Amino acid sequence: MSNTDYLRPRSIAEVSQCLASFPEAQLLAGGQSLLAAWRLGLCKPTHFVDLQDVPDLNDIRSEDGALWIGAMCTHAQIAASPLIVSQIPMLRVLAQGIADAQIRNVGTIGGALANNDPAACWPAGVLAMDASIVTNHRVIPADAFFEGLFSTALQNGEWILGVRFPRVAWAHYLKFEQAASRFALVGVAVARSTRGQVRVSITGLGQGVTRWTDAETALTSQWGVHALNELAFDAEAAQTDVHASGFYRAHLVSVLTRRAVAIDTGEPSLMPPTRTPVLREAPTPSQGRLRGSSLLQASPDRVWQQLLDPAVLQRCIPGCAAMTLTQPEHYQALIKVGLGPISATFTTQIALFTEPPQASQSPMRCRLVLTGEAGALGEGKATVFVQLDTVHDPQTKHINTRLNWQATPELTGKIAQLGNRLMDATALNLSQQFFNRFSGVLSGDTTPPNQKFSLYALTTNVKQWFLRFFER
Ligand SMILES: Cc1cc2nc3c(=O)[nH]c(=O)nc-3n(C[C@H](O)[C@H](O)[C@H](O)COP(=O)(O)OP(=O)(O)OC[C@H]3O[C@@H](n4cnc5c(N)ncnc54)[C@H](O)[C@@H]3O)c2cc1C
């Protein structure tokens, strides 16, 4: 366990001041996730900033037609609030179904949202209700807050003061829980606004909370279980792990959504006999465990050139604080990965192997071997294969690029305790962020990415050398 100091501020301003003074400090709410991660050595904050003495974070009140819940309200306090029961009873159902009484009396809504566990209940409730997360800097709509597994839009020094829930006509939350923890194997929240707009959000699928937009459209145009008869949730969007297959999880999504709606309409909720979840072919073991593909609006030559530019890589790799060339084709990068209460800085060696195209029309390929060390937390390794295929757009006549990649990451040490499910989902999430930023760079976006890193740039000579070396 690391040496971590303990701070106990007494006002909202003091909390913000602590976070500004100690960038590696972590807020301590009920400690239900944070202390476990700390004891396992999965995070090493310099300070705990305990929120329990900060006034105004425990309020539940009506506010301009909305309902305000302070960040430090515990699940038990929310479940017992008469205001919640009278205004949004769904929140009571959700809060009283969380874990066991001990955890409900200590765990908080703010901690649960900041943590954004992929099987937690609050993210689903907040997203379906179209609630807003109020921080010390701004108001973040739920759609923009949850960025994927254990990731949120909170920036350095930013923290949650509370959540504002709008009034809705009707809402309900149902989960099929894991027997041991009561976390959601799958949880579904359905909310219908006063104007009849329906939102359906799902937790437990493995990648973080998400919306089921097909169901939302169907239920908005026709409110009733029958509106869902032609829909099946895509099993590929659901994770397979020791608890359940993606196929089973997808089936639960449909079942729980139907049951939730049936509570309001009184219809029978049984699945129609023909409706089974869509299941696509699983990857064969010889393929990388993780795969992805992105269509990029630029020619393969341009994509290739940008992809091999270390300054571009540094800009696009999430959390990349520095990248240096150690020898031809070898870089060293400092990459900070944060996962809820867990944070690790990897010193990563990257070796690049390019494969010259066999013929003028054949795809461009390269292989990256990454080896990362996160001190006492452990090590990670991955081989990533990248291939660029030419795509002709018949309408615009432009030549675009389909970038396909596959990788098999391996972790050892403490960080491996996170398990493959978490690791794979994190890798997929980071890849998605990478390609979003990369697409931005290709389309000329010069906004600096939202991350803390030294604006280190490779010297012009090295950059030129790179461009020349990989020139076709
Ligand atoms: C065995 C077990 C079963 C559980 N089952 C369920 C379940 O069924 N459903 C469910 O939804 N949840 C479940 N949980 C989660 C639990 O209810 C807590 O909500 C969650 O662990 C967060 O705990 P906490 O509020 O004590 O926050 P902490 O552990 O203190 O903090 C968690 C993270 O949030 C950050 N943080 C805390 N407060 C803020 C804030 N105001 N602003 C910004 N960042 C903040 C911390 O720095 C830390 O990174 C379970 C937890 C356990 C241990």
The ligand as an ORCA input file, in Angstrom:
! r2SCAN-3c Opt
* xyz 0 1
  C     -20.001     -5.761     -3.192
  C     -20.537     -4.548     -3.919
  C     -21.755     -4.649     -4.549
  C     -22.264     -3.561     -5.255
  N     -23.449     -3.688     -5.932
  C     -23.926     -2.647     -6.631
  C     -25.153     -2.732     -7.343
  O     -25.861     -3.716     -7.293
  N     -25.537     -1.650     -8.092
  C     -24.816     -0.504     -8.135
  O     -25.194      0.444     -8.815
  N     -23.660     -0.373     -7.426
  C     -23.206     -1.408     -6.684
  N     -22.042     -1.259     -5.998
  C     -21.347      0.048     -6.048
  C     -21.550      0.842     -4.746
  O     -22.901      0.936     -4.453
  C     -20.963      2.267     -4.789
  O     -21.854      3.147     -5.390
  C     -19.699      2.377     -5.533
  O     -18.826      1.363     -5.082
  C     -19.055      3.759     -5.296
  O     -18.751      3.821     -3.948
  P     -18.657      5.141     -3.124
  O     -19.845      5.985     -3.306
  O     -18.309      4.726     -1.733
  O     -17.439      5.929     -3.819
  P     -15.879      5.780     -3.559
  O     -15.486      4.356     -3.535
  O     -15.472      6.610     -2.378
  O     -15.347      6.487     -4.872
  C     -15.451      5.849     -6.134
  C     -14.767      6.734     -7.182
  O     -15.513      7.910     -7.403
  C     -14.745      9.079     -7.103
  N     -15.680     10.010     -6.481
  C     -16.386      9.823     -5.369
  N     -17.223     10.860     -5.160
  C     -17.026     11.714     -6.192
  C     -17.593     12.972     -6.545
  N     -18.543     13.576     -5.811
  N     -17.154     13.563     -7.686
  C     -16.213     12.978     -8.458
  N     -15.624     11.809     -8.151
  C     -16.043     11.181     -7.030
  C     -13.635      8.592     -6.196
  O     -12.488      9.433     -6.262
  C     -13.373      7.216     -6.768
  O     -12.567      7.306     -7.923
  C     -21.543     -2.339     -5.275
  C     -20.322     -2.229     -4.604
  C     -19.814     -3.318     -3.928
  C     -18.500     -3.155     -3.175
*
